[in-house]
Amino acid sequence: MIVAPLLVYRYGEKRLWGNFQFAQLPAPNDKISITDYRGRVQNLQIMFINHEPLLEGVDGDPEKEVAWVHAQWTDEFY
């Protein structure tokens, strides 16, 4: 599993919705659904993935995020 922070763009604002586990990182224009803390399903469209490259020869920190998922909110249902 890949853990990545999810940044959601909604109503002109960008908010961090937390870290989510992905079997693989989504691609731009993929549509995903997540369940929020209230139990509502939020539908999102992936805008882009921002990767943070690591310097060659430097061991990566497993606790540090190396990819950020940016998504546009589309709608929700209960």
C-alpha positions as CSV (number, residue, x, y, z in Angstrom):
1,M,0.0,0.0,0.0
2,I,1.1,3.5,-0.8
3,V,0.2,6.2,1.8
4,A,-0.1,9.6,0.4
5,P,-1.6,12.9,1.6
6,L,-4.8,13.9,-0.3
7,L,-5.2,17.6,-1.1
8,V,-8.8,18.5,-2.3
9,Y,-9.8,21.5,-4.2
10,R,-13.4,22.6,-3.5
11,Y,-15.1,25.9,-3.9
12,G,-11.9,27.7,-4.7
13,E,-10.1,26.4,-1.6
14,K,-7.4,23.7,-1.2
15,R,-7.6,21.5,1.9
16,L,-5.6,18.6,3.2
17,W,-8.1,15.8,3.9
18,G,-5.5,13.5,5.5
19,N,-3.3,10.6,4.5
20,F,-5.0,7.8,2.5
21,Q,-3.8,4.3,1.5
22,F,-3.8,3.5,-2.2
23,A,-3.0,0.1,-3.8
24,Q,-1.4,2.2,-6.5
25,L,-1.3,5.9,-7.1
26,P,-4.1,7.2,-9.2
27,A,-3.5,8.9,-12.6
28,P,-4.8,12.3,-13.7
29,N,-8.5,12.2,-14.6
30,D,-9.1,9.0,-12.6
31,K,-12.3,9.2,-10.5
32,I,-12.1,8.0,-6.9
33,S,-14.6,7.8,-4.1
34,I,-13.6,8.1,-0.4
35,T,-15.6,7.9,2.8
36,D,-15.1,10.9,5.0
37,Y,-15.2,11.2,8.8
38,R,-19.0,11.6,8.7
39,G,-19.5,8.4,6.7
40,R,-20.5,10.3,3.5
41,V,-19.0,9.2,0.2
42,Q,-17.0,12.0,-1.5
43,N,-16.4,11.7,-5.3
44,L,-13.2,13.2,-6.5
45,Q,-11.4,13.6,-9.9
46,I,-7.6,13.3,-9.8
47,M,-5.9,16.5,-11.1
48,F,-2.3,15.5,-10.7
49,I,0.2,13.7,-8.5
50,N,3.1,15.7,-7.1
51,H,6.2,13.5,-6.5
52,E,9.1,14.6,-4.4
53,P,12.3,13.1,-5.8
54,L,15.0,11.8,-3.6
55,L,18.7,12.7,-4.1
56,E,20.6,9.7,-5.6
57,G,22.6,7.9,-3.0
58,V,20.5,9.2,0.0
59,D,18.3,6.7,1.8
60,G,14.7,7.8,1.9
61,D,12.8,8.3,5.2
62,P,10.0,5.7,5.2
63,E,7.9,8.1,7.4
64,K,8.2,11.0,4.8
65,E,5.6,11.3,2.1
66,V,7.1,11.1,-1.4
67,A,3.9,11.7,-3.3
68,W,0.9,14.1,-2.9
69,V,-2.4,13.4,-4.5
70,H,-4.3,16.5,-5.8
71,A,-8.0,16.1,-6.5
72,Q,-11.0,18.2,-7.5
73,W,-14.1,17.5,-5.5
74,T,-17.1,16.7,-7.7
75,D,-20.0,15.7,-5.4
76,E,-21.1,13.6,-2.4
77,F,-23.8,11.2,-1.5
78,Y,-25.0,9.7,1.8
